[in-house]
Amino acid sequence: MPHSPDDKKRALTRLRRIKGQAEALERAIEAGVECRLLLQQIAALRGAAGGLMAEVLDSHLRDTIGPLAAKTGVAPMPDDLNDIMQILRTYLK
């Protein structure tokens, strides 16, 4: 769970956007919109959910690895965490 107020605000903003996309998708299905447009909306919804997952995962890794590294005395470089998150974001798309 995002712990800082900024992380929490970003996560809630993304979640509200996802909620809006899901509601728009529901309306489109009810209206009988063609499949091509539905697929586009579903892809956008999936991308938004993946973005939220990546953001929460990023927060979790930084909150978990940071304190563990402090205990062992071997702190990971910020670039290492950024590289890991870049790889994970690629797979979450």
Jmol script that loads the backbone (N, CA, C; Angstrom):
load data "model"
ATOM      1  N   MET A   1       0.851  -1.179   0.000  1.00  0.00           N
ATOM      2  CA  MET A   1       0.000   0.000   0.000  1.00  0.00           C
ATOM      3  C   MET A   1       0.891   1.233   0.000  1.00  0.00           C
ATOM      4  N   PRO A   2       0.544   2.218  -0.798  1.00  0.00           N
ATOM      5  CA  PRO A   2       1.327   3.459  -0.797  1.00  0.00           C
ATOM      6  C   PRO A   2       1.267   4.100   0.586  1.00  0.00           C
ATOM      7  N   HIS A   3       2.423   4.489   1.107  1.00  0.00           N
ATOM      8  CA  HIS A   3       2.465   5.010   2.469  1.00  0.00           C
ATOM      9  C   HIS A   3       2.537   6.528   2.538  1.00  0.00           C
ATOM     10  N   SER A   4       3.275   7.142   1.639  1.00  0.00           N
ATOM     11  CA  SER A   4       3.398   8.594   1.707  1.00  0.00           C
ATOM     12  C   SER A   4       2.124   9.240   1.172  1.00  0.00           C
ATOM     13  N   PRO A   5       1.824  10.435   1.632  1.00  0.00           N
ATOM     14  CA  PRO A   5       0.622  11.124   1.133  1.00  0.00           C
ATOM     15  C   PRO A   5       0.642  11.323  -0.382  1.00  0.00           C
ATOM     16  N   ASP A   6       1.812  11.593  -0.937  1.00  0.00           N
ATOM     17  CA  ASP A   6       1.910  11.780  -2.394  1.00  0.00           C
ATOM     18  C   ASP A   6       1.647  10.480  -3.140  1.00  0.00           C
ATOM     19  N   ASP A   7       2.216   9.372  -2.631  1.00  0.00           N
ATOM     20  CA  ASP A   7       1.989   8.071  -3.267  1.00  0.00           C
ATOM     21  C   ASP A   7       0.518   7.690  -3.193  1.00  0.00           C
ATOM     22  N   LYS A   8      -0.082   7.932  -2.048  1.00  0.00           N
ATOM     23  CA  LYS A   8      -1.493   7.592  -1.866  1.00  0.00           C
ATOM     24  C   LYS A   8      -2.367   8.427  -2.799  1.00  0.00           C
ATOM     25  N   LYS A   9      -2.031   9.714  -2.935  1.00  0.00           N
ATOM     26  CA  LYS A   9      -2.804  10.600  -3.806  1.00  0.00           C
ATOM     27  C   LYS A   9      -2.697  10.143  -5.262  1.00  0.00           C
ATOM     28  N   ARG A  10      -1.479   9.780  -5.691  1.00  0.00           N
ATOM     29  CA  ARG A  10      -1.288   9.308  -7.069  1.00  0.00           C
ATOM     30  C   ARG A  10      -2.062   8.021  -7.315  1.00  0.00           C
ATOM     31  N   ALA A  11      -2.015   7.109  -6.341  1.00  0.00           N
ATOM     32  CA  ALA A  11      -2.725   5.836  -6.505  1.00  0.00           C
ATOM     33  C   ALA A  11      -4.232   6.059  -6.584  1.00  0.00           C
ATOM     34  N   LEU A  12      -4.756   6.925  -5.737  1.00  0.00           N
ATOM     35  CA  LEU A  12      -6.195   7.205  -5.763  1.00  0.00           C
ATOM     36  C   LEU A  12      -6.606   7.903  -7.059  1.00  0.00           C
ATOM     37  N   THR A  13      -5.764   8.788  -7.553  1.00  0.00           N
ATOM     38  CA  THR A  13      -6.051   9.468  -8.823  1.00  0.00           C
ATOM     39  C   THR A  13      -6.113   8.452  -9.954  1.00  0.00           C
ATOM     40  N   ARG A  14      -5.159   7.532  -9.994  1.00  0.00           N
ATOM     41  CA  ARG A  14      -5.169   6.497 -11.022  1.00  0.00           C
ATOM     42  C   ARG A  14      -6.399   5.604 -10.888  1.00  0.00           C
ATOM     43  N   LEU A  15      -6.724   5.257  -9.646  1.00  0.00           N
ATOM     44  CA  LEU A  15      -7.877   4.388  -9.417  1.00  0.00           C
ATOM     45  C   LEU A  15      -9.166   5.070  -9.860  1.00  0.00           C
ATOM     46  N   ARG A  16      -9.293   6.346  -9.609  1.00  0.00           N
ATOM     47  CA  ARG A  16     -10.487   7.078 -10.051  1.00  0.00           C
ATOM     48  C   ARG A  16     -10.562   7.135 -11.572  1.00  0.00           C
ATOM     49  N   ARG A  17      -9.404   7.256 -12.201  1.00  0.00           N
ATOM     50  CA  ARG A  17      -9.364   7.254 -13.668  1.00  0.00           C
ATOM     51  C   ARG A  17      -9.799   5.889 -14.195  1.00  0.00           C
ATOM     52  N   ILE A  18      -9.329   4.829 -13.552  1.00  0.00           N
ATOM     53  CA  ILE A  18      -9.719   3.469 -13.948  1.00  0.00           C
ATOM     54  C   ILE A  18     -11.221   3.291 -13.771  1.00  0.00           C
ATOM     55  N   LYS A  19     -11.746   3.799 -12.671  1.00  0.00           N
ATOM     56  CA  LYS A  19     -13.187   3.701 -12.418  1.00  0.00           C
ATOM     57  C   LYS A  19     -13.970   4.409 -13.523  1.00  0.00           C
ATOM     58  N   GLY A  20     -13.511   5.582 -13.916  1.00  0.00           N
ATOM     59  CA  GLY A  20     -14.166   6.318 -14.998  1.00  0.00           C
ATOM     60  C   GLY A  20     -14.097   5.554 -16.312  1.00  0.00           C
ATOM     61  N   GLN A  21     -12.955   4.932 -16.581  1.00  0.00           N
ATOM     62  CA  GLN A  21     -12.820   4.156 -17.804  1.00  0.00           C
ATOM     63  C   GLN A  21     -13.744   2.940 -17.785  1.00  0.00           C
ATOM     64  N   ALA A  22     -13.859   2.296 -16.631  1.00  0.00           N
ATOM     65  CA  ALA A  22     -14.744   1.129 -16.525  1.00  0.00           C
ATOM     66  C   ALA A  22     -16.200   1.544 -16.723  1.00  0.00           C
ATOM     67  N   GLU A  23     -16.574   2.686 -16.166  1.00  0.00           N
ATOM     68  CA  GLU A  23     -17.947   3.167 -16.341  1.00  0.00           C
ATOM     69  C   GLU A  23     -18.219   3.527 -17.793  1.00  0.00           C
ATOM     70  N   ALA A  24     -17.238   4.130 -18.461  1.00  0.00           N
ATOM     71  CA  ALA A  24     -17.388   4.463 -19.877  1.00  0.00           C
ATOM     72  C   ALA A  24     -17.506   3.200 -20.718  1.00  0.00           C
ATOM     73  N   LEU A  25     -16.737   2.185 -20.372  1.00  0.00           N
ATOM     74  CA  LEU A  25     -16.809   0.909 -21.075  1.00  0.00           C
ATOM     75  C   LEU A  25     -18.186   0.275 -20.883  1.00  0.00           C
ATOM     76  N   GLU A  26     -18.711   0.332 -19.691  1.00  0.00           N
ATOM     77  CA  GLU A  26     -20.045  -0.205 -19.421  1.00  0.00           C
ATOM     78  C   GLU A  26     -21.099   0.507 -20.264  1.00  0.00           C
ATOM     79  N   ARG A  27     -21.002   1.831 -20.323  1.00  0.00           N
ATOM     80  CA  ARG A  27     -21.966   2.598 -21.134  1.00  0.00           C
ATOM     81  C   ARG A  27     -21.835   2.240 -22.614  1.00  0.00           C
ATOM     82  N   ALA A  28     -20.594   2.054 -23.065  1.00  0.00           N
ATOM     83  CA  ALA A  28     -20.370   1.722 -24.473  1.00  0.00           C
ATOM     84  C   ALA A  28     -20.969   0.354 -24.809  1.00  0.00           C
ATOM     85  N   ILE A  29     -20.816  -0.592 -23.912  1.00  0.00           N
ATOM     86  CA  ILE A  29     -21.385  -1.922 -24.147  1.00  0.00           C
ATOM     87  C   ILE A  29     -22.908  -1.841 -24.168  1.00  0.00           C
ATOM     88  N   GLU A  30     -23.460  -1.107 -23.227  1.00  0.00           N
ATOM     89  CA  GLU A  30     -24.921  -0.944 -23.192  1.00  0.00           C
ATOM     90  C   GLU A  30     -25.441  -0.270 -24.456  1.00  0.00           C
ATOM     91  N   ALA A  31     -24.654   0.646 -25.015  1.00  0.00           N
ATOM     92  CA  ALA A  31     -25.065   1.366 -26.216  1.00  0.00           C
ATOM     93  C   ALA A  31     -24.834   0.565 -27.491  1.00  0.00           C
ATOM     94  N   GLY A  32     -24.144  -0.562 -27.371  1.00  0.00           N
ATOM     95  CA  GLY A  32     -23.913  -1.386 -28.551  1.00  0.00           C
ATOM     96  C   GLY A  32     -22.813  -0.875 -29.449  1.00  0.00           C
ATOM     97  N   VAL A  33     -21.812  -0.258 -28.862  1.00  0.00           N
ATOM     98  CA  VAL A  33     -20.686   0.265 -29.642  1.00  0.00           C
ATOM     99  C   VAL A  33     -19.961  -0.895 -30.316  1.00  0.00           C
ATOM    100  N   GLU A  34     -19.398  -0.646 -31.490  1.00  0.00           N
ATOM    101  CA  GLU A  34     -18.731  -1.713 -32.238  1.00  0.00           C
ATOM    102  C   GLU A  34     -17.496  -2.234 -31.502  1.00  0.00           C
ATOM    103  N   CYS A  35     -17.181  -3.461 -31.777  1.00  0.00           N
ATOM    104  CA  CYS A  35     -16.117  -4.177 -31.067  1.00  0.00           C
ATOM    105  C   CYS A  35     -14.769  -3.465 -31.129  1.00  0.00           C
ATOM    106  N   ARG A  36     -14.455  -2.908 -32.272  1.00  0.00           N
ATOM    107  CA  ARG A  36     -13.170  -2.218 -32.445  1.00  0.00           C
ATOM    108  C   ARG A  36     -12.999  -1.148 -31.382  1.00  0.00           C
ATOM    109  N   LEU A  37     -14.039  -0.364 -31.129  1.00  0.00           N
ATOM    110  CA  LEU A  37     -13.961   0.699 -30.135  1.00  0.00           C
ATOM    111  C   LEU A  37     -13.955   0.143 -28.716  1.00  0.00           C
ATOM    112  N   LEU A  38     -14.680  -0.946 -28.498  1.00  0.00           N
ATOM    113  CA  LEU A  38     -14.667  -1.579 -27.176  1.00  0.00           C
ATOM    114  C   LEU A  38     -13.271  -2.107 -26.848  1.00  0.00           C
ATOM    115  N   LEU A  39     -12.646  -2.728 -27.834  1.00  0.00           N
ATOM    116  CA  LEU A  39     -11.304  -3.263 -27.613  1.00  0.00           C
ATOM    117  C   LEU A  39     -10.313  -2.157 -27.275  1.00  0.00           C
ATOM    118  N   GLN A  40     -10.473  -1.029 -27.913  1.00  0.00           N
ATOM    119  CA  GLN A  40      -9.602   0.110 -27.635  1.00  0.00           C
ATOM    120  C   GLN A  40      -9.804   0.584 -26.198  1.00  0.00           C
ATOM    121  N   GLN A  41     -11.042   0.657 -25.735  1.00  0.00           N
ATOM    122  CA  GLN A  41     -11.322   1.068 -24.367  1.00  0.00           C
ATOM    123  C   GLN A  41     -10.812   0.036 -23.363  1.00  0.00           C
ATOM    124  N   ILE A  42     -10.945  -1.243 -23.693  1.00  0.00           N
ATOM    125  CA  ILE A  42     -10.456  -2.301 -22.803  1.00  0.00           C
ATOM    126  C   ILE A  42      -8.935  -2.220 -22.689  1.00  0.00           C
ATOM    127  N   ALA A  43      -8.255  -1.967 -23.793  1.00  0.00           N
ATOM    128  CA  ALA A  43      -6.798  -1.841 -23.773  1.00  0.00           C
ATOM    129  C   ALA A  43      -6.370  -0.659 -22.907  1.00  0.00           C
ATOM    130  N   ALA A  44      -7.099   0.440 -23.000  1.00  0.00           N
ATOM    131  CA  ALA A  44      -6.792   1.610 -22.174  1.00  0.00           C
ATOM    132  C   ALA A  44      -6.999   1.294 -20.698  1.00  0.00           C
ATOM    133  N   LEU A  45      -8.059   0.572 -20.407  1.00  0.00           N
ATOM    134  CA  LEU A  45      -8.357   0.182 -19.030  1.00  0.00           C
ATOM    135  C   LEU A  45      -7.257  -0.744 -18.493  1.00  0.00           C
ATOM    136  N   ARG A  46      -6.853  -1.693 -19.310  1.00  0.00           N
ATOM    137  CA  ARG A  46      -5.786  -2.611 -18.902  1.00  0.00           C
ATOM    138  C   ARG A  46      -4.480  -1.849 -18.665  1.00  0.00           C
ATOM    139  N   GLY A  47      -4.186  -0.896 -19.530  1.00  0.00           N
ATOM    140  CA  GLY A  47      -2.974  -0.091 -19.368  1.00  0.00           C
ATOM    141  C   GLY A  47      -3.002   0.727 -18.085  1.00  0.00           C
ATOM    142  N   ALA A  48      -4.170   1.278 -17.784  1.00  0.00           N
ATOM    143  CA  ALA A  48      -4.302   2.066 -16.558  1.00  0.00           C
ATOM    144  C   ALA A  48      -4.134   1.185 -15.326  1.00  0.00           C
ATOM    145  N   ALA A  49      -4.685  -0.023 -15.348  1.00  0.00           N
ATOM    146  CA  ALA A  49      -4.537  -0.957 -14.222  1.00  0.00           C
ATOM    147  C   ALA A  49      -3.073  -1.380 -14.079  1.00  0.00           C
ATOM    148  N   GLY A  50      -2.416  -1.604 -15.192  1.00  0.00           N
ATOM    149  CA  GLY A  50      -0.991  -1.940 -15.155  1.00  0.00           C
ATOM    150  C   GLY A  50      -0.155  -0.811 -14.586  1.00  0.00           C
ATOM    151  N   GLY A  51      -0.521   0.418 -14.932  1.00  0.00           N
ATOM    152  CA  GLY A  51       0.183   1.578 -14.392  1.00  0.00           C
ATOM    153  C   GLY A  51       0.011   1.692 -12.885  1.00  0.00           C
ATOM    154  N   LEU A  52      -1.186   1.437 -12.417  1.00  0.00           N
ATOM    155  CA  LEU A  52      -1.447   1.458 -10.975  1.00  0.00           C
ATOM    156  C   LEU A  52      -0.641   0.360 -10.288  1.00  0.00           C
ATOM    157  N   MET A  53      -0.631  -0.827 -10.881  1.00  0.00           N
ATOM    158  CA  MET A  53       0.127  -1.933 -10.298  1.00  0.00           C
ATOM    159  C   MET A  53       1.614  -1.585 -10.225  1.00  0.00           C
ATOM    160  N   ALA A  54       2.142  -1.004 -11.273  1.00  0.00           N
ATOM    161  CA  ALA A  54       3.559  -0.633 -11.296  1.00  0.00           C
ATOM    162  C   ALA A  54       3.860   0.412 -10.232  1.00  0.00           C
ATOM    163  N   GLU A  55       2.967   1.363 -10.061  1.00  0.00           N
ATOM    164  CA  GLU A  55       3.185   2.412  -9.075  1.00  0.00           C
ATOM    165  C   GLU A  55       3.183   1.854  -7.652  1.00  0.00           C
ATOM    166  N   VAL A  56       2.234   0.982  -7.356  1.00  0.00           N
ATOM    167  CA  VAL A  56       2.165   0.374  -6.021  1.00  0.00           C
ATOM    168  C   VAL A  56       3.371  -0.538  -5.806  1.00  0.00           C
ATOM    169  N   LEU A  57       3.759  -1.284  -6.826  1.00  0.00           N
ATOM    170  CA  LEU A  57       4.918  -2.158  -6.730  1.00  0.00           C
ATOM    171  C   LEU A  57       6.189  -1.348  -6.501  1.00  0.00           C
ATOM    172  N   ASP A  58       6.333  -0.248  -7.188  1.00  0.00           N
ATOM    173  CA  ASP A  58       7.483   0.636  -7.018  1.00  0.00           C
ATOM    174  C   ASP A  58       7.558   1.110  -5.570  1.00  0.00           C
ATOM    175  N   SER A  59       6.444   1.584  -5.054  1.00  0.00           N
ATOM    176  CA  SER A  59       6.389   2.058  -3.670  1.00  0.00           C
ATOM    177  C   SER A  59       6.743   0.927  -2.702  1.00  0.00           C
ATOM    178  N   HIS A  60       6.195  -0.246  -2.957  1.00  0.00           N
ATOM    179  CA  HIS A  60       6.453  -1.394  -2.086  1.00  0.00           C
ATOM    180  C   HIS A  60       7.934  -1.778  -2.095  1.00  0.00           C
ATOM    181  N   LEU A  61       8.527  -1.849  -3.276  1.00  0.00           N
ATOM    182  CA  LEU A  61       9.941  -2.221  -3.366  1.00  0.00           C
ATOM    183  C   LEU A  61      10.821  -1.216  -2.638  1.00  0.00           C
ATOM    184  N   ARG A  62      10.550   0.048  -2.840  1.00  0.00           N
ATOM    185  CA  ARG A  62      11.373   1.080  -2.187  1.00  0.00           C
ATOM    186  C   ARG A  62      11.190   1.054  -0.668  1.00  0.00           C
ATOM    187  N   ASP A  63       9.973   0.811  -0.215  1.00  0.00           N
ATOM    188  CA  ASP A  63       9.708   0.756   1.228  1.00  0.00           C
ATOM    189  C   ASP A  63      10.240  -0.527   1.857  1.00  0.00           C
ATOM    190  N   THR A  64      10.341  -1.594   1.074  1.00  0.00           N
ATOM    191  CA  THR A  64      10.807  -2.875   1.602  1.00  0.00           C
ATOM    192  C   THR A  64      12.319  -3.018   1.490  1.00  0.00           C
ATOM    193  N   ILE A  65      12.860  -2.725   0.333  1.00  0.00           N
ATOM    194  CA  ILE A  65      14.291  -2.916   0.105  1.00  0.00           C
ATOM    195  C   ILE A  65      15.116  -1.899   0.881  1.00  0.00           C
ATOM    196  N   GLY A  66      14.641  -0.676   0.963  1.00  0.00           N
ATOM    197  CA  GLY A  66      15.387   0.362   1.679  1.00  0.00           C
ATOM    198  C   GLY A  66      15.695  -0.018   3.114  1.00  0.00           C
ATOM    199  N   PRO A  67      14.678  -0.346   3.922  1.00  0.00           N
ATOM    200  CA  PRO A  67      14.943  -0.734   5.310  1.00  0.00           C
ATOM    201  C   PRO A  67      15.768  -2.023   5.435  1.00  0.00           C
ATOM    202  N   LEU A  68      15.532  -2.993   4.555  1.00  0.00           N
ATOM    203  CA  LEU A  68      16.323  -4.229   4.602  1.00  0.00           C
ATOM    204  C   LEU A  68      17.791  -3.950   4.310  1.00  0.00           C
ATOM    205  N   ALA A  69      18.014  -3.092   3.352  1.00  0.00           N
ATOM    206  CA  ALA A  69      19.387  -2.751   2.989  1.00  0.00           C
ATOM    207  C   ALA A  69      20.077  -2.017   4.136  1.00  0.00           C
ATOM    208  N   ALA A  70      19.341  -1.184   4.847  1.00  0.00           N
ATOM    209  CA  ALA A  70      19.921  -0.462   5.977  1.00  0.00           C
ATOM    210  C   ALA A  70      20.355  -1.439   7.074  1.00  0.00           C
ATOM    211  N   LYS A  71      19.578  -2.514   7.265  1.00  0.00           N
ATOM    212  CA  LYS A  71      19.927  -3.522   8.273  1.00  0.00           C
ATOM    213  C   LYS A  71      21.201  -4.273   7.905  1.00  0.00           C
ATOM    214  N   THR A  72      21.365  -4.574   6.637  1.00  0.00           N
ATOM    215  CA  THR A  72      22.526  -5.347   6.189  1.00  0.00           C
ATOM    216  C   THR A  72      23.732  -4.469   5.918  1.00  0.00           C
ATOM    217  N   GLY A  73      23.508  -3.177   5.770  1.00  0.00           N
ATOM    218  CA  GLY A  73      24.602  -2.266   5.483  1.00  0.00           C
ATOM    219  C   GLY A  73      24.942  -2.193   4.009  1.00  0.00           C
ATOM    220  N   VAL A  74      24.190  -2.877   3.184  1.00  0.00           N
ATOM    221  CA  VAL A  74      24.432  -2.858   1.738  1.00  0.00           C
ATOM    222  C   VAL A  74      23.226  -2.214   1.082  1.00  0.00           C
ATOM    223  N   ALA A  75      23.306  -0.937   0.877  1.00  0.00           N
ATOM    224  CA  ALA A  75      22.175  -0.215   0.302  1.00  0.00           C
ATOM    225  C   ALA A  75      22.199  -0.324  -1.213  1.00  0.00           C
ATOM    226  N   PRO A  76      21.048  -0.647  -1.814  1.00  0.00           N
ATOM    227  CA  PRO A  76      21.014  -0.678  -3.278  1.00  0.00           C
ATOM    228  C   PRO A  76      21.115   0.737  -3.834  1.00  0.00           C
ATOM    229  N   MET A  77      21.691   0.835  -4.956  1.00  0.00           N
ATOM    230  CA  MET A  77      21.796   2.141  -5.612  1.00  0.00           C
ATOM    231  C   MET A  77      20.421   2.526  -6.152  1.00  0.00           C
ATOM    232  N   PRO A  78      20.060   3.807  -6.069  1.00  0.00           N
ATOM    233  CA  PRO A  78      18.775   4.226  -6.638  1.00  0.00           C
ATOM    234  C   PRO A  78      18.635   3.830  -8.103  1.00  0.00           C
ATOM    235  N   ASP A  79      19.746   3.840  -8.836  1.00  0.00           N
ATOM    236  CA  ASP A  79      19.697   3.442 -10.251  1.00  0.00           C
ATOM    237  C   ASP A  79      19.321   1.969 -10.391  1.00  0.00           C
ATOM    238  N   ASP A  80      19.746   1.134  -9.428  1.00  0.00           N
ATOM    239  CA  ASP A  80      19.385  -0.284  -9.467  1.00  0.00           C
ATOM    240  C   ASP A  80      17.873  -0.442  -9.353  1.00  0.00           C
ATOM    241  N   LEU A  81      17.276   0.259  -8.399  1.00  0.00           N
ATOM    242  CA  LEU A  81      15.825   0.181  -8.237  1.00  0.00           C
ATOM    243  C   LEU A  81      15.106   0.740  -9.458  1.00  0.00           C
ATOM    244  N   ASN A  82      15.637   1.806 -10.013  1.00  0.00           N
ATOM    245  CA  ASN A  82      15.022   2.373 -11.218  1.00  0.00           C
ATOM    246  C   ASN A  82      15.091   1.388 -12.379  1.00  0.00           C
ATOM    247  N   ASP A  83      16.218   0.688 -12.502  1.00  0.00           N
ATOM    248  CA  ASP A  83      16.359  -0.320 -13.569  1.00  0.00           C
ATOM    249  C   ASP A  83      15.358  -1.454 -13.369  1.00  0.00           C
ATOM    250  N   ILE A  84      15.230  -1.919 -12.137  1.00  0.00           N
ATOM    251  CA  ILE A  84      14.282  -2.995 -11.845  1.00  0.00           C
ATOM    252  C   ILE A  84      12.866  -2.552 -12.198  1.00  0.00           C
ATOM    253  N   MET A  85      12.498  -1.346 -11.789  1.00  0.00           N
ATOM    254  CA  MET A  85      11.140  -0.866 -12.060  1.00  0.00           C
ATOM    255  C   MET A  85      10.917  -0.672 -13.553  1.00  0.00           C
ATOM    256  N   GLN A  86      11.924  -0.244 -14.274  1.00  0.00           N
ATOM    257  CA  GLN A  86      11.770  -0.077 -15.721  1.00  0.00           C
ATOM    258  C   GLN A  86      11.481  -1.425 -16.381  1.00  0.00           C
ATOM    259  N   ILE A  87      12.177  -2.448 -15.946  1.00  0.00           N
ATOM    260  CA  ILE A  87      11.944  -3.799 -16.484  1.00  0.00           C
ATOM    261  C   ILE A  87      10.539  -4.267 -16.128  1.00  0.00           C
ATOM    262  N   LEU A  88      10.160  -4.105 -14.875  1.00  0.00           N
ATOM    263  CA  LEU A  88       8.822  -4.542 -14.445  1.00  0.00           C
ATOM    264  C   LEU A  88       7.724  -3.796 -15.171  1.00  0.00           C
ATOM    265  N   ARG A  89       7.893  -2.500 -15.360  1.00  0.00           N
ATOM    266  CA  ARG A  89       6.868  -1.715 -16.074  1.00  0.00           C
ATOM    267  C   ARG A  89       6.698  -2.221 -17.501  1.00  0.00           C
ATOM    268  N   THR A  90       7.801  -2.645 -18.130  1.00  0.00           N
ATOM    269  CA  THR A  90       7.728  -3.192 -19.480  1.00  0.00           C
ATOM    270  C   THR A  90       6.842  -4.443 -19.505  1.00  0.00           C
ATOM    271  N   TYR A  91       6.978  -5.297 -18.502  1.00  0.00           N
ATOM    272  CA  TYR A  91       6.212  -6.536 -18.463  1.00  0.00           C
ATOM    273  C   TYR A  91       4.787  -6.322 -17.987  1.00  0.00           C
ATOM    274  N   LEU A  92       4.509  -5.202 -17.318  1.00  0.00           N
ATOM    275  CA  LEU A  92       3.157  -4.933 -16.836  1.00  0.00           C
ATOM    276  C   LEU A  92       2.267  -4.283 -17.904  1.00  0.00           C
ATOM    277  N   LYS A  93       2.856  -3.877 -19.014  1.00  0.00           N
ATOM    278  CA  LYS A  93       2.063  -3.227 -20.061  1.00  0.00           C
ATOM    279  C   LYS A  93       1.156  -4.215 -20.739  1.00  0.00           C
TER     280      LYS A  93
END
end "model"
wireframe off; spacefill off
backbone 0.3
color backbone group
